[in-house]
Amino acid sequence: MTDPSQTQVASINDDEIDLRELFGALWRGKTVIMLCVIMTIGLAAFYLRTAERRYTVRYVFAPIESDNSGPNLGGLGGFASLAGISLPSSTSSDFIKFKFLLTSEEVATQLLKNDKLTKSIFASEWDAASTSFRKPLDSRHAPYIHAVKKLLTGQDASDYVAPNSARLSDWLSEAFSTSEDRETGFLTLSAETSEPDLIKEVISRATEETDRLLKNRFIASAEQTIGFYHRQLAQARAREYREALAKLIATEDQKLMLASKGSYFVAEPVTEPYVSINPTSPKASLVLALSVVLGVFFGAALVLIRKALKK
């Protein structure tokens, strides 16, 4: 009868022998592994020399604090609601609207009015000869790609659409990302791009148009509210009621004046737009390190496959 302990010792010895053979085979094939490492480093170097350099653009905004959380209307709140008046207020929700409207079609429509900026964004579609936008020329492989796409999805290639607010809105959504710091409340707009100057201008203009849009909405609402107060004042008979209305009108006039004269209404930049000095993509150290790891892996795989075939 076989002793179980001896069988276990023999199995451990066999495993140790297998590991010795494995490392021995790898050591004997070190030349192949080194050649694979050199080859992958060469490919990585070629990629780094031809890859598009991308820079990081960052723009930080802070919400403008306001104490006009809403006028003290007393009994006028009910009248305003019945009259369909939306009483203006500057709250934290304005900052949420600011974040949402940045990439909206409403803001994109305003950006499209800048012909120079639109031509820069859709530079590949602008034809200077005909002074109009046209569909970019398809590559040699485009017909095959369209055929495969139709075979898989059953959809034909979509017709070309010149730059409009919908296309620009989609482009803005992909051009930069937004993130809000919970501790400070700051809103950071960031992008990694090969055209930092263009993205910096786009972000600056988009934030200006968004802030202006919210400001105009507030001013229109405030003017409507003041008009409501004046109509109530003309009908009021009680002295206390007229005095309360006069104070409300003075308060709203002050808010309207501050909103009209201020440079920023909802959000103001904390710093100037930041553009990284050196490219942040591709990361040379990471690409080279990964190439060494892949070279060792493929080299070892070739050595082991050759050893197995010999057996």
Helices and strands as residue ranges (DSSP letters): H 4-28, H 30-50, E 55-63, H 76-82, H 93-101, H 105-111, H 115-121, G 123-125, E 126-127, E 132-133, H 142-153, H 165-175, E 177-180, E 187-193, H 196-235, H 239-261, E 267-269, E 274-275, H 284-310
